[in-house]
Amino acid sequence: MLEFLDQTFYGNKISAWAIALGIFFGAIIVAKICYWIIGKYVKKLTAKTKTNLDDLLVDKLEEPVVYAIGIVGFYWGFQNLKFGEGVDNFFVATFTVVFTLNITWLVVRTLDAIIEEYLTPIVSKSDSDLDDQLLPLVRKLMKAILWALGIVIGLNNVGFDVTALIAGLGIGGLALALAAQDTVKNIFGGLMVYLDKPFKVKDRININGFDGFVEEVGIRSTRIRTLEGRVVTLPNAQFSDNPVENISIEPSRKVVINLGLTYETSPEKMELAIQLLDEIAGANENLEDDRLVSFNNWGDFSMGILFIYYIKSSADILKTQTEINMAILRKFNAEGLDFAYPTQMVYKKEVQ
């Protein structure tokens, strides 16, 4: 038996191969036991705690931890074997890269669990849909950055010259950024909409001549349904380059009316007209207390009255305007106050 174990196979004694395989399979068994313990006992313990973070961490970290045990066991077992400097160096380099990537996997899953526990509930409770679309993008970007760092660190630790690789990636990234600069600009515009919050979904806004209600705020564009019922899709970059008027958050709607009475109107009738306008505004509960009535203009064919009033934000604007205009029409007609319209008087003089 001892003679058999002393035989050489691929430059190593069979006894050394047996020890290496024993360590490797032993690591696999230990990894399986750890996996079983985590599923059988650890998850039950974390399920009893108040926080959900430990459940997420255990669920996401059990695989990287189990794989790490197997990787370390394989490395430990291989250390008992000798294949020459070239093969040994290649194996050590491979182990270094694989173990670094496994650590990266663990870090990525840890941060992903924290985001899922703390950021996702906050985003789901917000009124905007933009953050719901941005969060998956941010998570993917974070993972891509971490994996890129893990690969670079792993290659650098084994002596690989990553400077040229990084330079190549930088040039490629610059070319990609130039090609996609409009898309990137729109994405940052959407991010600014989310951070500055100049409006939210269902708000009525006015931008670049488009007046309508916001239906959806996306990563690249925003959809507005205009007052005519048409849907307009605007790139988000426009919201950072142009002023946005949010009509929905106005404290009250200012309405300006210019009325014209005929020049046959007497001073007493003019005073009555001003009084009637003041009474009409005071009687409507949908108007603010601030108002202005003024005899302010001598026109070409009429005497002008300026009437300014403010409709409360909670009121129906069009309905309130109709009520005010109908009240003016009825009361002015009842009092014999005549509205002027463009007229021209021609005086004819006979020549002797």
TAVEN-V830746 format. One line per field, one symbol per residue. phi: phi as a letter, one per 20 degrees, with the letter a starting at -180 (. if undefined). psi: psi as a letter, one per 30 degrees, with the letter a starting at -180 (. if undefined). burial: b if it has 16 or more other C-alpha atoms within 10 Angstrom, else e. A space follows every 10 residues. Layout:
phi: ???
psi: ???
burial: ???
//
This chain:
phi: .ffffefecl mcffffffff ffffffffff fffffffffe dffffffeff eefffffffe effgffffff fffffffffe dccoffffff ffffffffff ffffgfffff ffffffedeg ffffeffeef ffefgfffff ffffffffff fffffffenf feffffffff fffffffffd ffffffffff fffffflfac gnfeccblne dadfdbddfd bcdceffene edddfffffe dcfdeeffef faeecdcddc dffffegfff ffffffffff ffeefedfff bbcbecbdef cbdececcbc effeefffff ffffffffff ffffemeefe cgcbddeddf ef
psi: eeeefflkjh gkleeeeeee eeeeeeeeee eeeeeeeeee eeeeefffle lfeeeeeeef feeeeeeeee eeeeeeefff kkgleeeeee eeeeeeeeee eeeeeeeeee eeeeeeeeee eeefflfkfe feeeeeeeee eeeeeeeeee eeeeeefggk jfeeeeeeee eeeeeeeeeg eeeeeeeeee eeeeefhfll kfkkljkhfj jakkekjaee lkkkjlffgk kkjkkfffff flkkjjffgk eljkkkkjkk llffkleeee eeeeeeeeee effjfgklfk lkkkjgkjae glkkkkjklk kkffljeeee eeeeeeeeee eeeeggjkkl ljlkkkkkkk k.
burial: eeeeeeeeee eebbbbbeeb bebbbbbbeb bbebbeebee ebbeebeeee ebbbbbbbbb bbebbbbbbb bbbbbebbeb beeeeeeeee bebbbbbbbb bbbbbbbbbb ebbbebbeee eebeeeebbb bbebbeeebe eebeebbeeb bbbbbeebee eeeeeeeeee eeeeeeeeee eebbbbbbbb bbbbeeebbb bebbbbeeee bbbbbbbbbb bbbbbbeeee ebebbbbbbb eeeebbbbee ebbeeeeeeb bbbebeeebb eebbebbbee bbeeebbbee bebebeeeee bbbbbbbbbb bbbeeebeeb beebeebbee ebeeeebebb eeeeeeeeee ee
//
